[in-house]
């Protein structure tokens, strides 16, 4: 790129602006959103409606197996907001929740983040209303084995507490 073309580049000109002017422009643009808010239409999709309806159909004390089995890199984009919303919805109905992962070991950290964001400990008691089974490798085979004989395949929670010592189990 020639010297003349480089000097005409918008990015070069912006880069030469005084930082105070850039800061003032930033503040003005943010403040303008308070005066002239921008609204985006939100549409509730079919999968979201189905998930909501499923949770609504559950009764107090029912147990849900929640496995946010996605890689950690997908947490913010996929299950962070929706997972927290689902946990809060289940908490309003006092539905018991079992967290576990069978595909990605880092899913346990994501489940713990969702639990913290939903403030699960403010309303639920660990072992009574919810439990975290941790990472159980095996993906679909693990889920099939759990469905066939839960107690034969799950012996403890993520903290090593035997299933028989956990009231919810």
Phi, psi and omega per residue, in radians:
X1 nan 2.372 -3.093
X2 -1.329 2.825 3.139
X3 -1.029 -0.719 -3.110
X4 -1.158 -0.798 3.139
X5 -1.128 -0.646 3.136
X6 -1.141 -0.702 -3.138
X7 -1.210 -0.459 3.130
X8 -1.470 -0.253 -3.108
X9 -1.044 2.329 3.139
X10 -1.047 -0.637 -3.111
X11 -1.202 -0.608 3.079
X12 -1.149 -0.755 3.120
X13 -1.125 -0.725 3.114
X14 -1.128 -0.687 3.140
X15 -1.123 -0.417 -3.132
X16 -1.576 -0.095 3.130
X17 -1.170 2.600 3.071
X18 -1.117 2.391 -3.114
X19 -1.030 -0.551 3.134
X20 -1.171 -0.653 3.110
X21 -1.181 -0.761 3.107
X22 -1.071 -0.747 3.115
X23 -1.094 -0.760 3.114
X24 -1.097 -0.753 3.103
X25 -1.090 -0.687 3.106
X26 -1.115 -0.810 3.122
X27 -1.077 -0.777 3.127
X28 -1.100 -0.700 3.136
X29 -1.180 -0.647 3.103
X30 -1.230 -0.752 3.131
X31 -1.115 -0.591 3.139
X32 -1.101 -0.475 3.097
X33 -1.163 -0.503 3.093
X34 -1.262 -0.604 -3.129
X35 -1.430 -0.740 -3.130
X36 -2.137 1.341 -3.099
X37 -1.137 2.608 3.111
X38 -1.869 2.205 -3.139
X39 -1.937 2.384 3.084
X40 -1.992 2.300 3.137
X41 -1.196 2.347 3.107
X42 -1.833 2.325 3.093
X43 -2.021 2.348 3.078
X44 -1.529 2.097 -3.083
X45 -1.451 2.878 -3.130
X46 -1.021 -0.804 3.122
X47 -1.031 -0.645 3.122
X48 -1.181 -0.750 3.097
X49 -1.051 -0.769 -3.136
X50 -1.103 -0.765 3.133
X51 -1.080 -0.772 3.119
X52 -1.057 -0.829 -3.124
X53 -1.098 -0.655 3.112
X54 -1.099 -0.819 3.133
X55 -1.110 -0.705 3.115
X56 -1.088 -0.547 -3.111
X57 -1.325 -0.265 -3.125
X58 -1.344 2.702 3.135
X59 -1.880 2.767 3.095
X60 -0.937 2.315 3.129
X61 1.595 -0.243 3.045
X62 -1.060 2.710 -3.105
X63 -1.968 2.298 3.112
X64 -1.998 2.380 3.054
X65 -1.689 1.980 -3.082
X66 -1.938 2.046 -3.110
X67 -2.237 1.593 3.115
X68 -1.332 1.178 -3.027
X69 -1.408 1.389 3.059
X70 -2.399 2.687 3.089
X71 -1.113 2.655 -3.089
X72 -0.975 -0.568 -3.131
X73 -1.111 -0.386 -3.116
X74 -1.622 -0.052 -3.038
X75 -0.936 -0.986 -3.049
X76 -1.126 -0.676 -3.061
X77 -1.399 -0.420 -2.997
X78 -2.033 -0.981 -2.959
X79 -1.971 -0.083 -3.098
X80 -1.077 -1.104 -3.096
X81 -1.190 -0.800 -3.096
X82 -1.203 -0.660 3.118
X83 -1.120 -0.759 3.107
X84 -1.107 -0.746 3.126
X85 -1.083 -0.710 3.129
X86 -1.158 -0.721 3.116
X87 -1.081 -0.798 3.132
X88 -1.091 -0.693 3.103
X89 -1.080 -0.791 3.123
X90 -1.149 -0.626 3.123
X91 -1.141 -0.676 3.103
X92 -1.052 -0.577 -3.131
X93 -1.637 0.011 -3.081
X94 0.903 0.984 3.074
X95 -1.703 2.336 3.141
X96 -1.310 2.527 -3.059
X97 -2.225 2.279 2.997
X98 -1.917 2.064 3.085
X99 -1.677 2.474 3.026
X100 -2.894 2.945 3.077
X101 -2.417 2.476 3.078
X102 -2.217 -0.019 -3.107
X103 -1.999 -0.733 -3.081
X104 -2.255 2.190 -3.114
X105 -1.127 -0.512 -3.129
X106 -1.285 -0.158 3.116
X107 -1.069 -0.504 3.127
X108 -1.081 -0.733 3.095
X109 -1.105 -0.667 3.115
X110 -1.162 -0.699 3.106
X111 -1.101 -0.721 3.114
X112 -1.120 -0.672 3.097
X113 -1.138 -0.733 3.114
X114 -1.125 -0.713 3.120
X115 -1.073 -0.754 3.135
X116 -1.150 -0.763 -3.132
X117 -1.136 -0.594 3.115
X118 -1.427 -0.093 -3.105
X119 0.950 0.841 -3.062
X120 -1.069 -0.611 -3.122
X121 -1.239 -0.215 3.112
X122 -1.310 -0.409 -3.109
X123 -2.172 -0.437 -3.064
X124 -1.920 2.653 3.080
X125 -1.930 2.267 -3.136
X126 -1.081 2.365 3.122
X127 1.561 -0.382 3.134
X128 -1.832 -0.850 -3.094
X129 -1.848 -0.430 3.105
X130 -2.658 2.754 3.137
X131 -2.605 2.616 3.095
X132 -2.023 1.990 -3.098
X133 -1.456 -0.163 3.101
X134 1.417 -2.776 -3.119
X135 -1.625 2.131 3.108
X136 -2.140 1.774 -3.039
X137 -1.097 2.677 3.055
X138 2.287 -0.166 3.094
X139 0.883 -2.189 -3.043
X140 -1.074 -0.588 3.126
X141 -1.123 -0.649 3.120
X142 -1.126 -0.805 -3.131
X143 -1.096 -0.735 3.106
X144 -1.106 -0.720 3.125
X145 -1.155 -0.690 3.111
X146 -1.112 -0.698 3.141
X147 -1.173 -0.600 -3.118
X148 -1.299 -0.851 -3.135
X149 -2.664 1.585 -3.037
X150 -1.009 -0.932 -3.047
X151 -1.145 -0.478 3.112
X152 -1.293 -0.405 -3.063
X153 -1.872 -0.367 3.121
X154 -2.068 1.990 -3.068
X155 -1.899 -0.338 -3.099
X156 -2.710 2.838 3.050
X157 -1.486 -3.055 -3.066
X158 -1.180 -0.287 3.131
X159 -1.644 -0.012 3.129
X160 1.581 0.064 3.110
X161 -1.259 2.175 3.130
X162 -1.030 2.488 -3.129
X163 -0.937 -0.675 -3.107
X164 -1.155 -0.305 -3.141
X165 -1.661 -0.013 -3.128
X166 -1.760 2.015 -3.066
X167 -0.922 -0.705 -3.110
X168 -1.113 -0.476 -3.065
X169 -1.482 nan nan
